[in-house]
Amino acid sequence: MDTVAIIFGNKNKIFTDKKNRQVIESAIDKDEILKNIFKEKSVSTFFPESLFESKLSIVRKSSFSIDDLNKSSVKNKKIEITVLNDDISIKIANSLKKQLELKGILVEVVPYQQEAYLMKLENQDYEIAIYSVLFDEKYLIYNLGKVMVHDIGDQDMYNASLPFLEILKDEEEKENRDKIYDKIVFLISKNIPYIPLIHREKIAVENGKSNILLK
């Protein structure tokens, strides 16, 4: 599974403030962004529903208003969207740019070739990026840790979730496991580490050191 998302980095520290992440979430229409790119509507759950039964992790629209946007530091700053130089990512970034600029937020889309893009992501050296979060249904516990440490870059969040992850390793009942997963996902999503747009099935094909993702 692959979740296409708007993800927040640490460049200039503007999005280390949850309020600024909420501003972006409230300023966009995810269905409008996806309309001319994918056939599906935007996601209703934070993680792919096929991974577990989602109850707590339903995606809810931010209650932030235009007044909150006008008072935020985002309003007066030019935001850079880091994007891999491919057609789909650039279309998403340009649609996001258009929506944000209609709300009075200055935006610049900066495409990078794969090596430079991956280095930016690894170092959290970006403000906003269009990014694919990958999941393997065979390794769900690993997936949760990977998202928190590698994709989000939040070691504190990972440390806080460790007790739940330890319980998961020993829990055999699917219903109980689903409840624990859901609780972890709720804690992650409540912090708005990224904005999920769409969940998709993907096929990974090895090509030397690279993984080519096919829809």
N, C-alpha and C positions, 0 to 999 in steps of 0.2 A: 504493500500500500504506500501511497505517496500523498502527502498533504501539501498543496500549494498554499503558501502563506505570505503575509506581510510581516516581516520579522524585525525586531528592534535591536540595534547594536549599542556600543558604548562610545562611539565617536562624539566628541564634544559634550558628552554626558547628558544631552538634552532629554533622551528617552529613558534615563535611569529613574526619572520621576514618573510614577504611575499615572499622574494626572495628564501628562503630555501624551502618554499612550492612549488614554481614554479619549482625548481630544481627537486623535486620528481615527480611532474606532467609530466615534460618533459622527465624524465628518464624511464618512464614505458610505456608498450604497454598493454592497458586495455583489448583488445580483446584476447591477448595471455594469460593473467592471467585467463580469464574466459573460455578459449577454452575447457578445459577438466573438467570443473565444471558445467557450465550451457550451455544450447543449444542456448540461445540468445547471440547476440553481445552486446558490451558495450553500454551505454546510449548515446543518442544524445542531451538530455536536462538535465538541472541540477536537476529539480524536475520532478516527474512523469507527463507525458504528459496528462494523463487522468484527472489531477486536474484542468488544465486550458489550454487555447490556448497559446502555447509557441512561441514567436518570438525573443525577446531579449535574452532569457535564453538558447539559443543553446550552447552546450558545444563546445568550440574551443580549439584546441591543443595549448599548450604553445609554444611561440616562443623562449624560452630559448634554448641555444645550449650547446654542450659538453664543450665549453670553459667557459661558465657561470658556469657549474657544477664544473669544475676543480678549479675555483676561489672561489667557495663558501665554507663556513665553514662545510657544510655537507660532503664534500669530505674527510675530515680528521677526521671524528668522527664516532664512532660505534653507529648505531641507533638501538634502541630496538622497536620491533613491539609487542604491547600488543594484545593478542587475547584470545577469549573465547575458552575453551578446547572442541571444537566440530569439526567434520571432515571437514565440508565445510570451516569454518573460518581458520583452520590450512592449508588447501590446498591453499586458497587465499594468506595467509601470506607467505607460502613457495615459491609460484610462484613469489610474489612480491620480496621476499628476493633474489631469483635467478636473477631476472632482475636487481635489484639494484647492486648486487655484480658484475655483468658483466660490469657495468659502474664504478666500482672501489669504491663503497660505502659499508662499512662494516655493516653487519646487523645481529641481533640476534632475533629470534622469541621466545617469552616467553608466553606460554599458562597459563591461570588462570581458576580455577573453578568459577562458576557463581557469588558467593558472593564476592570474591576477585576482579573479573573482574569488576563488577558493581561499587564497591567502587573506583577502579582506575579511571573509567570513570567519576563518580560523582565528584571526586576531581581534574579532569583534570591532574592526575598524570601519564602521559604517553607521549611519543614522537609521535609515530604513533600507531593507533589502527585500527583493522578491526571491523566495527561497523554497526549496522542496524538502520537507521533513519526511524521511523514509522510515517505514516500519516493516518488520518481518513477523508474520503471525506466529512463527515457531519460537520466537524469542521475545515475548511480551514484556517480561521483567527487565530484560536488557534494554528494550526500546524506551521504557520510561526513564531509566537512568541516562541513556544516550541523549534523549531530548533535553533533559535538564542540564547536563554537563556539557555536551558537545554543541547541540543546536541553540540552546538558550544561553549557555555559558554562565549558569547560576549554581555555583557549588553549594551555597547556603540552602537553596531550595532542595537540592539533592540530599544534603545532610539531614534536613528536616523530614524528608520522606523515607529515610532508611528504615525506621522501625516498621513502616507499612510494607516495604519491599521484603524485609526479613520474614514477616508473617506470610506473605504471598508464597515464598519458597516452600513453606511447609503445609499450606492449605490445599487440600485435595478436592473439596466441594466447589463445583463451578459457580454456584450461586453466591457463595461467600467470597470467592475470588473476584467475581464481577463487582460486588459491593466495595471491596477494597480498592480495585482498579478505579472505580468511579470516584471514590473519595480522593484518591491521589490526583486524578485528572481535574477534579473540582478545585483542589488547592492550587494546581498549576494554572488553570484557566482564570481563576479569580484574580490572579496577578497580572493578567493580560501580557504574557511574555511575547506573544505574537497573535496575529489575527488570521485564523484559518479561512481560506476561501473555498477550496474544493478538495474532496478526498477522491483519489483515483486508484484503480488497480494498475500496477506497472509490472513489466518484465525486465529483469536486469540481465544484460548480456556482457560477459567479460570480454574485454578487448585490451590485452596487455595489462596495464595498471589502472585503466579507466573502466568505469561502469557506464554503459550507454543505456538510458532509460527509454523504453518504448511504450507508447500508450496502448 
